[in-house]
Amino acid sequence: MTLFTGIDHVQLAAPPESEEKARHFFHTILGMPEIPKPEDLAKRGGVWFDCGGLEVHIGVEEPFSPARKAHPALRVHNLELARERLQEFNWPVKPEQPLNGSPRFYTEDPFGNRIELIER
């Protein structure tokens, strides 16, 4: 029997005062609804999003350094639609070989953090 039931959230780092850039990418481009942060955490900055039951937290980190290798892999229903959406906003899409038969590609958030999109 496993103790774990799943992943609740992933956190990506961002530089101070980058909330609007995060909203543009995660909400406007990717379509993730914003989740209100608890009052006691809101004063720290950052912004949270709903990703189909998994939360993506963008947290302020200073000094900031993007995660170029470590990354979340976000599942999508339609990888081609996600690719088209990113390209519509001139966002980078880096092709990658399928993983166990599942098509995928990489992109990055506005802060240089690596993000994988995969269709299972």
N, CA, C and O atoms as a printed pandas DataFrame, in Angstrom:
     atom_number atom_name residue_name chain_id  residue_number  x_coord  y_coord  z_coord
0              1         N          MET        A               1    0.841   -1.185    0.000
1              2        CA          MET        A               1    0.000    0.000    0.000
2              3         C          MET        A               1    0.881    1.241    0.000
3              4         O          MET        A               1    1.846    1.332    0.759
4              5         N          THR        A               2    0.540    2.192   -0.857
5              6        CA          THR        A               2    1.303    3.432   -0.907
6              7         C          THR        A               2    0.684    4.477    0.016
7              8         O          THR        A               2   -0.529    4.517    0.218
8              9         N          LEU        A               3    1.524    5.294    0.551
9             10        CA          LEU        A               3    1.088    6.363    1.438
10            11         C          LEU        A               3    0.572    7.571    0.646
11            12         O          LEU        A               3   -0.217    8.365    1.160
12            13         N          PHE        A               4    1.019    7.702   -0.599
13            14        CA          PHE        A               4    0.737    8.906   -1.382
14            15         C          PHE        A               4   -0.483    8.742   -2.267
15            16         O          PHE        A               4   -0.757    7.652   -2.770
16            17         N          THR        A               5   -1.211    9.829   -2.454
17            18        CA          THR        A               5   -2.411    9.811   -3.291
18            19         C          THR        A               5   -2.264   10.667   -4.545
19            20         O          THR        A               5   -3.125   10.611   -5.423
20            21         N          GLY        A               6   -1.215   11.446   -4.650
21            22        CA          GLY        A               6   -1.009   12.296   -5.819
22            23         C          GLY        A               6   -0.199   13.521   -5.466
23            24         O          GLY        A               6    0.307   13.662   -4.352
24            25         N          ILE        A               7   -0.091   14.399   -6.437
25            26        CA          ILE        A               7    0.626   15.666   -6.236
26            27         C          ILE        A               7   -0.410   16.769   -6.083
27            28         O          ILE        A               7   -1.317   16.894   -6.906
28            29         N          ASP        A               8   -0.279   17.557   -5.043
29            30        CA          ASP        A               8   -1.197   18.658   -4.764
30            31         C          ASP        A               8   -0.854   19.890   -5.598
31            32         O          ASP        A               8   -1.725   20.495   -6.223
32            33         N          HIS        A               9    0.431   20.253   -5.597
33            34        CA          HIS        A               9    0.851   21.428   -6.367
34            35         C          HIS        A               9    2.332   21.336   -6.700
35            36         O          HIS        A               9    3.087   20.577   -6.091
36            37         N          VAL        A              10    2.717   22.127   -7.679
37            38        CA          VAL        A              10    4.132   22.342   -7.983
38            39         C          VAL        A              10    4.374   23.834   -7.839
39            40         O          VAL        A              10    3.486   24.649   -8.087
40            41         N          GLN        A              11    5.571   24.175   -7.439
41            42        CA          GLN        A              11    5.914   25.591   -7.325
42            43         C          GLN        A              11    7.069   25.895   -8.253
43            44         O          GLN        A              11    8.062   25.168   -8.308
44            45         N          LEU        A              12    6.913   26.992   -8.983
45            46        CA          LEU        A              12    7.967   27.515   -9.836
46            47         C          LEU        A              12    8.382   28.866   -9.283
47            48         O          LEU        A              12    7.547   29.632   -8.803
48            49         N          ALA        A              13    9.659   29.154   -9.351
49            50        CA          ALA        A              13   10.156   30.428   -8.840
50            51         C          ALA        A              13   10.063   31.506   -9.915
51            52         O          ALA        A              13   10.104   31.234  -11.114
52            53         N          ALA        A              14    9.936   32.735   -9.436
53            54        CA          ALA        A              14    9.877   33.902  -10.311
54            55         C          ALA        A              14   10.522   35.075   -9.576
55            56         O          ALA        A              14   10.588   35.088   -8.347
56            57         N          PRO        A              15   10.991   36.054  -10.335
57            58        CA          PRO        A              15   11.573   37.231   -9.677
58            59         C          PRO        A              15   10.496   38.104   -9.035
59            60         O          PRO        A              15    9.318   37.974   -9.367
60            61         N          PRO        A              16   10.883   38.980   -8.130
61            62        CA          PRO        A              16    9.919   39.884   -7.497
62            63         C          PRO        A              16    9.146   40.706   -8.535
63            64         O          PRO        A              16    9.664   41.038   -9.601
64            65         N          GLU        A              17    7.904   41.022   -8.194
65            66        CA          GLU        A              17    7.028   41.871   -9.002
66            67         C          GLU        A              17    6.798   41.314  -10.407
67            68         O          GLU        A              17    6.773   42.062  -11.385
68            69         N          SER        A              18    6.631   40.002  -10.495
69            70        CA          SER        A              18    6.427   39.361  -11.795
70            71         C          SER        A              18    5.036   38.752  -11.943
71            72         O          SER        A              18    4.797   37.973  -12.866
72            73         N          GLU        A              19    4.136   39.094  -11.060
73            74        CA          GLU        A              19    2.808   38.486  -11.057
74            75         C          GLU        A              19    2.051   38.710  -12.371
75            76         O          GLU        A              19    1.389   37.796  -12.863
76            77         N          GLU        A              20    2.144   39.904  -12.937
77            78        CA          GLU        A              20    1.413   40.173  -14.186
78            79         C          GLU        A              20    1.960   39.345  -15.346
79            80         O          GLU        A              20    1.189   38.884  -16.187
80            81         N          LYS        A              21    3.259   39.154  -15.404
81            82        CA          LYS        A              21    3.836   38.293  -16.440
82            83         C          LYS        A              21    3.370   36.851  -16.252
83            84         O          LYS        A              21    3.083   36.150  -17.222
84            85         N          ALA        A              22    3.298   36.421  -14.999
85            86        CA          ALA        A              22    2.815   35.059  -14.709
86            87         C          ALA        A              22    1.355   34.929  -15.125
87            88         O          ALA        A              22    0.973   33.924  -15.725
88            89         N          ARG        A              23    0.539   35.924  -14.818
89            90        CA          ARG        A              23   -0.876   35.882  -15.208
90            91         C          ARG        A              23   -1.020   35.833  -16.729
91            92         O          ARG        A              23   -1.857   35.100  -17.255
92            93         N          HIS        A              24   -0.214   36.605  -17.419
93            94        CA          HIS        A              24   -0.291   36.611  -18.888
94            95         C          HIS        A              24    0.005   35.219  -19.443
95            96         O          HIS        A              24   -0.714   34.734  -20.317
96            97         N          PHE        A              25    1.046   34.583  -18.945
97            98        CA          PHE        A              25    1.429   33.267  -19.463
98            99         C          PHE        A              25    0.468   32.169  -19.012
99           100         O          PHE        A              25   -0.118   31.480  -19.848
100          101         N          PHE        A              26    0.303   32.001  -17.714
101          102        CA          PHE        A              26   -0.458   30.869  -17.210
102          103         C          PHE        A              26   -1.968   31.025  -17.406
103          104         O          PHE        A              26   -2.661   30.036  -17.645
104          105         N          HIS        A              27   -2.484   32.244  -17.308
105          106        CA          HIS        A              27   -3.929   32.439  -17.471
106          107         C          HIS        A              27   -4.290   32.796  -18.912
107          108         O          HIS        A              27   -5.077   32.093  -19.546
108          109         N          THR        A              28   -3.724   33.879  -19.428
109          110        CA          THR        A              28   -4.116   34.346  -20.757
110          111         C          THR        A              28   -3.711   33.366  -21.851
111          112         O          THR        A              28   -4.524   33.039  -22.715
112          113         N          ILE        A              29   -2.480   32.897  -21.826
113          114        CA          ILE        A              29   -2.009   32.004  -22.892
114          115         C          ILE        A              29   -2.447   30.564  -22.649
115          116         O          ILE        A              29   -3.047   29.949  -23.530
116          117         N          LEU        A              30   -2.159   30.017  -21.476
117          118        CA          LEU        A              30   -2.466   28.608  -21.211
118          119         C          LEU        A              30   -3.900   28.370  -20.724
119          120         O          LEU        A              30   -4.384   27.239  -20.761
120          121         N          GLY        A              31   -4.572   29.415  -20.275
121          122        CA          GLY        A              31   -5.974   29.277  -19.875
122          123         C          GLY        A              31   -6.218   28.729  -18.488
123          124         O          GLY        A              31   -7.322   28.265  -18.203
124          125         N          MET        A              32   -5.223   28.767  -17.609
125          126        CA          MET        A              32   -5.409   28.272  -16.240
126          127         C          MET        A              32   -6.101   29.342  -15.399
127          128         O          MET        A              32   -5.660   30.491  -15.382
128          129         N          PRO        A              33   -7.181   28.980  -14.699
129          130        CA          PRO        A              33   -7.821   29.948  -13.812
130          131         C          PRO        A              33   -6.906   30.290  -12.623
131          132         O          PRO        A              33   -6.204   29.433  -12.087
132          133         N          GLU        A              34   -6.941   31.551  -12.238
133          134        CA          GLU        A              34   -6.168   31.962  -11.066
134          135         C          GLU        A              34   -6.897   31.537   -9.802
135          136         O          GLU        A              34   -8.124   31.603   -9.727
136          137         N          ILE        A              35   -6.131   31.100   -8.810
137          138        CA          ILE        A              35   -6.662   30.708   -7.505
138          139         C          ILE        A              35   -6.239   31.783   -6.500
139          140         O          ILE        A              35   -5.063   32.142   -6.448
140          141         N          PRO        A              36   -7.174   32.299   -5.706
141          142        CA          PRO        A              36   -6.769   33.275   -4.688
142          143         C          PRO        A              36   -5.810   32.633   -3.685
143          144         O          PRO        A              36   -6.035   31.515   -3.222
144          145         N          LYS        A              37   -4.751   33.348   -3.363
145          146        CA          LYS        A              37   -3.823   32.869   -2.330
146          147         C          LYS        A              37   -4.404   33.156   -0.955
147          148         O          LYS        A              37   -5.100   34.156   -0.774
148          149         N          PRO        A              38   -4.133   32.304    0.005
149          150        CA          PRO        A              38   -4.559   32.598    1.372
150          151         C          PRO        A              38   -3.986   33.948    1.819
151          152         O          PRO        A              38   -2.868   34.314    1.456
152          153         N          GLU        A              39   -4.763   34.665    2.602
153          154        CA          GLU        A              39   -4.390   36.019    3.016
154          155         C          GLU        A              39   -2.992   36.099    3.624
155          156         O          GLU        A              39   -2.229   37.015    3.317
156          157         N          ASP        A              40   -2.662   35.146    4.480
157          158        CA          ASP        A              40   -1.364   35.197    5.152
158          159         C          ASP        A              40   -0.201   34.933    4.191
159          160         O          ASP        A              40    0.936   35.285    4.505
160          161         N          LEU        A              41   -0.456   34.323    3.031
161          162        CA          LEU        A              41    0.605   34.069    2.053
162          163         C          LEU        A              41    0.644   35.118    0.948
163          164         O          LEU        A              41    1.675   35.290    0.297
164          165         N          ALA        A              42   -0.458   35.816    0.731
165          166        CA          ALA        A              42   -0.549   36.796   -0.347
166          167         C          ALA        A              42    0.492   37.911   -0.200
167          168         O          ALA        A              42    0.982   38.441   -1.197
168          169         N          LYS        A              43    0.822   38.262    1.030
169          170        CA          LYS        A              43    1.779   39.360    1.258
170          171         C          LYS        A              43    3.186   39.016    0.771
171          172         O          LYS        A              43    4.022   39.905    0.610
172          173         N          ARG        A              44    3.452   37.726    0.538
173          174        CA          ARG        A              44    4.773   37.305    0.044
174          175         C          ARG        A              44    4.935   37.515   -1.455
175          176         O          ARG        A              44    6.040   37.398   -1.985
176          177         N          GLY        A              45    3.837   37.827   -2.139
177          178        CA          GLY        A              45    3.878   37.954   -3.591
178          179         C          GLY        A              45    3.630   36.608   -4.244
179          180         O          GLY        A              45    3.380   35.610   -3.568
180          181         N          GLY        A              46    3.701   36.594   -5.550
181          182        CA          GLY        A              46    3.446   35.375   -6.291
182          183         C          GLY        A              46    1.975   35.232   -6.634
183          184         O          GLY        A              46    1.152   36.067   -6.258
184          185         N          VAL        A              47    1.654   34.169   -7.350
185          186        CA          VAL        A              47    0.290   33.941   -7.816
186          187         C          VAL        A              47    0.100   32.438   -8.034
187          188         O          VAL        A              47    1.046   31.725   -8.372
188          189         N          TRP        A              48   -1.145   31.964   -7.833
189          190        CA          TRP        A              48   -1.443   30.538   -7.967
190          191         C          TRP        A              48   -2.463   30.308   -9.077
191          192         O          TRP        A              48   -3.298   31.166   -9.361
192          193         N          PHE        A              49   -2.377   29.115   -9.707
193          194        CA          PHE        A              49   -3.278   28.756  -10.799
194          195         C          PHE        A              49   -3.759   27.317  -10.641
195          196         O          PHE        A              49   -3.072   26.477  -10.060
196          197         N          ASP        A              50   -4.959   27.049  -11.173
197          198        CA          ASP        A              50   -5.516   25.698  -11.194
198          199         C          ASP        A              50   -5.169   25.050  -12.528
199          200         O          ASP        A              50   -5.412   25.623  -13.590
200          201         N          CYS        A              51   -4.605   23.865  -12.463
201          202        CA          CYS        A              51   -4.204   23.120  -13.656
202          203         C          CYS        A              51   -4.898   21.761  -13.634
203          204         O          CYS        A              51   -4.242   20.728  -13.496
204          205         N          GLY        A              52   -6.230   21.763  -13.771
205          206        CA          GLY        A              52   -6.978   20.519  -13.806
206          207         C          GLY        A              52   -6.907   19.715  -12.532
207          208         O          GLY        A              52   -6.769   18.492  -12.580
208          209         N          GLY        A              53   -6.996   20.371  -11.396
209          210        CA          GLY        A              53   -6.943   19.677  -10.116
210          211         C          GLY        A              53   -5.576   19.714   -9.460
211          212         O          GLY        A              53   -5.457   19.456   -8.262
212          213         N          LEU        A              54   -4.566   20.024  -10.211
213          214        CA          LEU        A              54   -3.213   20.238   -9.691
214          215         C          LEU        A              54   -3.021   21.756   -9.658
215          216         O          LEU        A              54   -3.438   22.454  -10.582
216          217         N          GLU        A              55   -2.403   22.256   -8.620
217          218        CA          GLU        A              55   -2.156   23.695   -8.551
218          219         C          GLU        A              55   -0.728   24.005   -8.984
219          220         O          GLU        A              55    0.207   23.262   -8.682
220          221         N          VAL        A              56   -0.581   25.114   -9.693
221          222        CA          VAL        A              56    0.733   25.630  -10.070
222          223         C          VAL        A              56    0.916   26.924   -9.285
223          224         O          VAL        A              56    0.185   27.893   -9.486
224          225         N          HIS        A              57    1.896   26.928   -8.393
225          226        CA          HIS        A              57    2.181   28.107   -7.570
226          227         C          HIS        A              57    3.411   28.801   -8.137
227          228         O          HIS        A              57    4.442   28.169   -8.365
228          229         N          ILE        A              58    3.296   30.091   -8.359
229          230        CA          ILE        A              58    4.436   30.893   -8.777
230          231         C          ILE        A              58    4.853   31.678   -7.543
231          232         O          ILE        A              58    4.120   32.541   -7.060
232          233         N          GLY        A              59    6.048   31.365   -7.039
233          234        CA          GLY        A              59    6.539   31.985   -5.823
234          235         C          GLY        A              59    7.711   32.907   -6.096
235          236         O          GLY        A              59    8.563   32.619   -6.936
236          237         N          VAL        A              60    7.746   34.006   -5.384
237          238        CA          VAL        A              60    8.821   34.981   -5.535
238          239         C          VAL        A              60   10.076   34.465   -4.857
239          240         O          VAL        A              60   10.036   33.999   -3.718
240          241         N          GLU        A              61   11.179   34.552   -5.562
241          242        CA          GLU        A              61   12.465   34.116   -5.024
242          243         C          GLU        A              61   13.529   35.156   -5.374
243          244         O          GLU        A              61   13.649   35.591   -6.520
244          245         N          GLU        A              62   14.294   35.540   -4.355
245          246        CA          GLU        A              62   15.359   36.514   -4.584
246          247         C          GLU        A              62   16.593   36.090   -3.811
247          248         O          GLU        A              62   16.512   35.942   -2.592
248          249         N          PRO        A              63   17.723   35.889   -4.455
249          250        CA          PRO        A              63   17.912   36.099   -5.894
250          251         C          PRO        A              63   17.227   34.988   -6.687
251          252         O          PRO        A              63   17.101   33.857   -6.216
252          253         N          PHE        A              64   16.793   35.326   -7.882
253          254        CA          PHE        A              64   16.061   34.397   -8.732
254          255         C          PHE        A              64   16.991   33.711   -9.722
255          256         O          PHE        A              64   17.887   34.334  -10.292
256          257         N          SER        A              65   16.764   32.430   -9.913
257          258        CA          SER        A              65   17.479   31.649  -10.922
258          259         C          SER        A              65   16.489   30.648  -11.512
259          260         O          SER        A              65   15.934   29.837  -10.771
260          261         N          PRO        A              66   16.250   30.680  -12.827
261          262        CA          PRO        A              66   15.257   29.783  -13.413
262          263         C          PRO        A              66   15.691   28.319  -13.384
263          264         O          PRO        A              66   16.881   28.007  -13.411
264          265         N          ALA        A              67   14.704   27.436  -13.328
265          266        CA          ALA        A              67   14.946   25.993  -13.403
266          267         C          ALA        A              67   15.007   25.616  -14.885
267          268         O          ALA        A              67   13.977   25.576  -15.558
268          269         N          ARG        A              68   16.178   25.347  -15.377
269          270        CA          ARG        A              68   16.358   25.047  -16.806
270          271         C          ARG        A              68   16.272   23.556  -17.108
271          272         O          ARG        A              68   15.978   23.181  -18.243
272          273         N          LYS        A              69   16.522   22.701  -16.128
273          274        CA          LYS        A              69   16.451   21.252  -16.314
274          275         C          LYS        A              69   15.255   20.669  -15.556
275          276         O          LYS        A              69   14.406   20.007  -16.154
276          277         N          ALA        A              70   15.187   20.910  -14.256
277          278        CA          ALA        A              70   14.042   20.437  -13.469
278          279         C          ALA        A              70   12.790   21.138  -13.992
279          280         O          ALA        A              70   12.831   22.315  -14.348
280          281         N          HIS        A              71   11.670   20.398  -14.036
281          282        CA          HIS        A              71   10.469   20.983  -14.623
282          283         C          HIS        A              71    9.222   20.194  -14.249
283          284         O          HIS        A              71    9.299   19.008  -13.930
284          285         N          PRO        A              72    8.064   20.866  -14.291
285          286        CA          PRO        A              72    6.811   20.126  -14.204
286          287         C          PRO        A              72    6.431   19.643  -15.601
287          288         O          PRO        A              72    6.752   20.297  -16.593
288          289         N          ALA        A              73    5.759   18.520  -15.680
289          290        CA          ALA        A              73    5.183   18.035  -16.934
290          291         C          ALA        A              73    3.671   18.149  -16.772
291          292         O          ALA        A              73    3.076   17.440  -15.960
292          293         N          LEU        A              74    3.056   19.029  -17.534
293          294        CA          LEU        A              74    1.633   19.299  -17.417
294          295         C          LEU        A              74    0.878   18.532  -18.495
295          296         O          LEU        A              74    1.186   18.655  -19.680
296          297         N          ARG        A              75   -0.110   17.742  -18.085
297          298        CA          ARG        A              75   -0.904   16.970  -19.040
298          299         C          ARG        A              75   -1.937   17.867  -19.714
299          300         O          ARG        A              75   -2.564   18.710  -19.072
300          301         N          VAL        A              76   -2.099   17.670  -21.013
301          302        CA          VAL        A              76   -3.097   18.405  -21.785
302          303         C          VAL        A              76   -3.984   17.409  -22.529
303          304         O          VAL        A              76   -3.583   16.273  -22.782
304          305         N          HIS        A              77   -5.189   17.851  -22.874
305          306        CA          HIS        A              77   -6.107   17.011  -23.648
306          307         C          HIS        A              77   -5.764   17.039  -25.129
307          308         O          HIS        A              77   -5.997   16.065  -25.846
308          309         N          ASN        A              78   -5.207   18.162  -25.589
309          310        CA          ASN        A              78   -4.938   18.346  -27.009
310          311         C          ASN        A              78   -3.611   19.074  -27.160
311          312         O          ASN        A              78   -3.554   20.298  -27.047
312          313         N          LEU        A              79   -2.549   18.326  -27.414
313          314        CA          LEU        A              79   -1.215   18.910  -27.494
314          315         C          LEU        A              79   -1.091   19.879  -28.664
315          316         O          LEU        A              79   -0.430   20.911  -28.550
316          317         N          GLU        A              80   -1.721   19.551  -29.785
317          318        CA          GLU        A              80   -1.641   20.443  -30.944
318          319         C          GLU        A              80   -2.304   21.786  -30.672
319          320         O          GLU        A              80   -1.801   22.826  -31.098
320          321         N          LEU        A              81   -3.424   21.768  -29.967
321          322        CA          LEU        A              81   -4.091   23.013  -29.601
322          323         C          LEU        A              81   -3.208   23.835  -28.664
323          324         O          LEU        A              81   -3.135   25.057  -28.795
324          325         N          ALA        A              82   -2.542   23.176  -27.727
325          326        CA          ALA        A              82   -1.621   23.873  -26.824
326          327         C          ALA        A              82   -0.471   24.486  -27.613
327          328         O          ALA        A              82   -0.072   25.621  -27.352
328          329         N          ARG        A              83    0.066   23.735  -28.584
329          330        CA          ARG        A              83    1.155   24.240  -29.432
330          331         C          ARG        A              83    0.693   25.471  -30.210
331          332         O          ARG        A              83    1.389   26.485  -30.257
332          333         N          GLU        A              84   -0.493   25.370  -30.821
333          334        CA          GLU        A              84   -1.036   26.495  -31.593
334          335         C          GLU        A              84   -1.231   27.722  -30.713
335          336         O          GLU        A              84   -0.943   28.845  -31.126
336          337         N          ARG        A              85   -1.717   27.501  -29.511
337          338        CA          ARG        A              85   -1.962   28.614  -28.585
338          339         C          ARG        A              85   -0.652   29.324  -28.231
339          340         O          ARG        A              85   -0.583   30.554  -28.239
340          341         N          LEU        A              86    0.374   28.551  -27.925
341          342        CA          LEU        A              86    1.681   29.144  -27.611
342          343         C          LEU        A              86    2.250   29.877  -28.824
343          344         O          LEU        A              86    2.784   30.977  -28.686
344          345         N          GLN        A              87    2.141   29.283  -29.998
345          346        CA          GLN        A              87    2.683   29.910  -31.205
346          347         C          GLN        A              87    1.917   31.178  -31.567
347          348         O          GLN        A              87    2.493   32.120  -32.112
348          349         N          GLU        A              88    0.626   31.203  -31.267
349          350        CA          GLU        A              88   -0.184   32.402  -31.500
350          351         C          GLU        A              88    0.380   33.599  -30.732
351          352         O          GLU        A              88    0.286   34.740  -31.185
352          353         N          PHE        A              89    0.957   33.326  -29.579
353          354        CA          PHE        A              89    1.552   34.374  -28.753
354          355         C          PHE        A              89    3.068   34.458  -28.931
355          356         O          PHE        A              89    3.759   35.085  -28.128
356          357         N          ASN        A              90    3.582   33.820  -29.993
357          358        CA          ASN        A              90    5.024   33.808  -30.291
358          359         C          ASN        A              90    5.852   33.266  -29.131
359          360         O          ASN        A              90    6.937   33.765  -28.834
360          361         N          TRP        A              91    5.314   32.233  -28.482
361          362        CA          TRP        A              91    6.004   31.613  -27.359
362          363         C          TRP        A              91    6.824   30.436  -27.870
363          364         O          TRP        A              91    6.385   29.756  -28.797
364          365         N          PRO        A              92    7.995   30.171  -27.303
365          366        CA          PRO        A              92    8.830   29.076  -27.802
366          367         C          PRO        A              92    8.210   27.701  -27.586
367          368         O          PRO        A              92    7.643   27.419  -26.530
368          369         N          VAL        A              93    8.327   26.860  -28.591
369          370        CA          VAL        A              93    7.897   25.468  -28.529
370          371         C          VAL        A              93    9.081   24.642  -29.002
371          372         O          VAL        A              93    9.535   24.792  -30.137
372          373         N          LYS        A              94    9.582   23.772  -28.137
373          374        CA          LYS        A              94   10.753   22.954  -28.456
374          375         C          LYS        A              94   10.321   21.499  -28.580
375          376         O          LYS        A              94    9.986   20.866  -27.579
376          377         N          PRO        A              95   10.325   20.958  -29.806
377          378        CA          PRO        A              95    9.893   19.569  -30.003
378          379         C          PRO        A              95   10.733   18.595  -29.180
379          380         O          PRO        A              95   11.903   18.840  -28.888
380          381         N          GLU        A              96   10.101   17.489  -28.820
381          382        CA          GLU        A              96   10.778   16.438  -28.054
382          383         C          GLU        A              96   10.224   15.101  -28.508
383          384         O          GLU        A              96    9.079   15.015  -28.952
384          385         N          GLN        A              97   11.035   14.058  -28.397
385          386        CA          GLN        A              97   10.592   12.712  -28.743
386          387         C          GLN        A              97    9.466   12.284  -27.800
387          388         O          GLN        A              97    9.453   12.671  -26.631
388          389         N          PRO        A              98    8.514   11.478  -28.311
389          390        CA          PRO        A              98    7.447   10.986  -27.430
390          391         C          PRO        A              98    8.024   10.225  -26.234
391          392         O          PRO        A              98    9.101    9.635  -26.316
392          393         N          LEU        A              99    7.294   10.251  -25.137
393          394        CA          LEU        A              99    7.672    9.536  -23.925
394          395         C          LEU        A              99    6.709    8.363  -23.766
395          396         O          LEU        A              99    5.526    8.560  -23.489
396          397         N          ASN        A             100    7.211    7.152  -23.940
397          398        CA          ASN        A             100    6.366    5.947  -23.885
398          399         C          ASN        A             100    5.148    6.080  -24.796
399          400         O          ASN        A             100    4.042    5.681  -24.432
400          401         N          GLY        A             101    5.366    6.645  -25.985
401          402        CA          GLY        A             101    4.297    6.793  -26.968
402          403         C          GLY        A             101    3.458    8.044  -26.815
403          404         O          GLY        A             101    2.571    8.287  -27.634
404          405         N          SER        A             102    3.709    8.846  -25.792
405          406        CA          SER        A             102    2.923   10.066  -25.569
406          407         C          SER        A             102    3.633   11.272  -26.167
407          408         O          SER        A             102    4.776   11.558  -25.812
408          409         N          PRO        A             103    2.959   11.985  -27.076
409          410        CA          PRO        A             103    3.579   13.171  -27.661
410          411         C          PRO        A             103    3.777   14.261  -26.612
411          412         O          PRO        A             103    2.991   14.389  -25.673
412          413         N          ARG        A             104    4.834   15.038  -26.789
413          414        CA          ARG        A             104    5.151   16.088  -25.822
414          415         C          ARG        A             104    6.054   17.129  -26.471
415          416         O          ARG        A             104    6.624   16.903  -27.538
416          417         N          PHE        A             105    6.171   18.270  -25.806
417          418        CA          PHE        A             105    7.151   19.287  -26.180
418          419         C          PHE        A             105    7.459   20.126  -24.945
419          420         O          PHE        A             105    6.773   20.047  -23.926
420          421         N          TYR        A             106    8.506   20.928  -25.066
421          422        CA          TYR        A             106    8.903   21.829  -23.985
422          423         C          TYR        A             106    8.630   23.267  -24.387
423          424         O          TYR        A             106    8.661   23.621  -25.565
424          425         N          THR        A             107    8.365   24.073  -23.394
425          426        CA          THR        A             107    8.306   25.518  -23.541
426          427         C          THR        A             107    8.937   26.083  -22.272
427          428         O          THR        A             107    9.551   25.347  -21.500
428          429         N          GLU        A             108    8.789   27.357  -22.062
429          430        CA          GLU        A             108    9.278   27.960  -20.816
430          431         C          GLU        A             108    8.338   29.072  -20.410
431          432         O          GLU        A             108    7.658   29.671  -21.244
432          433         N          ASP        A             109    8.310   29.338  -19.123
433          434        CA          ASP        A             109    7.479   30.434  -18.650
434          435         C          ASP        A             109    8.217   31.751  -18.897
435          436         O          ASP        A             109    9.342   31.726  -19.397
436          437         N          PRO        A             110    7.627   32.890  -18.565
437          438        CA          PRO        A             110    8.281   34.173  -18.842
438          439         C          PRO        A             110    9.595   34.378  -18.091
439          440         O          PRO        A             110   10.333   35.322  -18.372
440          441         N          PHE        A             111    9.887   33.491  -17.137
441          442        CA          PHE        A             111   11.068   33.656  -16.300
442          443         C          PHE        A             111   12.180   32.675  -16.658
443          444         O          PHE        A             111   13.236   32.670  -16.026
444          445         N          GLY        A             112   11.940   31.840  -17.680
445          446        CA          GLY        A             112   12.951   30.892  -18.121
446          447         C          GLY        A             112   12.859   29.516  -17.493
447          448         O          GLY        A             112   13.723   28.673  -17.736
448          449         N          ASN        A             113   11.815   29.262  -16.678
449          450        CA          ASN        A             113   11.620   27.939  -16.108
450          451         C          ASN        A             113   11.125   26.983  -17.196
451          452         O          ASN        A             113   10.197   27.306  -17.937
452          453         N          ARG        A             114   11.742   25.819  -17.287
453          454        CA          ARG        A             114   11.361   24.808  -18.271
454          455         C          ARG        A             114   10.013   24.179  -17.899
455          456         O          ARG        A             114    9.766   23.862  -16.735
456          457         N          ILE        A             115    9.147   24.005  -18.903
457          458        CA          ILE        A             115    7.838   23.387  -18.703
458          459         C          ILE        A             115    7.598   22.399  -19.839
459          460         O          ILE        A             115    7.766   22.721  -21.016
460          461         N          GLU        A             116    7.202   21.193  -19.457
461          462        CA          GLU        A             116    6.866   20.163  -20.441
462          463         C          GLU        A             116    5.352   20.071  -20.544
463          464         O          GLU        A             116    4.657   20.090  -19.528
464          465         N          LEU        A             117    4.834   19.973  -21.770
465          466        CA          LEU        A             117    3.432   19.700  -21.999
466          467         C          LEU        A             117    3.359   18.338  -22.660
467          468         O          LEU        A             117    4.083   18.075  -23.620
468          469         N          ILE        A             118    2.493   17.469  -22.157
469          470        CA          ILE        A             118    2.407   16.101  -22.635
470          471         C          ILE        A             118    0.950   15.672  -22.746
471          472         O          ILE        A             118    0.124   16.032  -21.907
472          473         N          GLU        A             119    0.638   14.898  -23.790
473          474        CA          GLU        A             119   -0.700   14.362  -23.982
474          475         C          GLU        A             119   -0.660   12.854  -23.778
475          476         O          GLU        A             119   -0.017   12.138  -24.546
476          477         N          ARG        A             120   -1.339   12.373  -22.752
477          478        CA          ARG        A             120   -1.376   10.925  -22.458
478          479         C          ARG        A             120   -2.701   10.341  -22.893
479          480         O          ARG        A             120   -2.930    9.142  -22.733
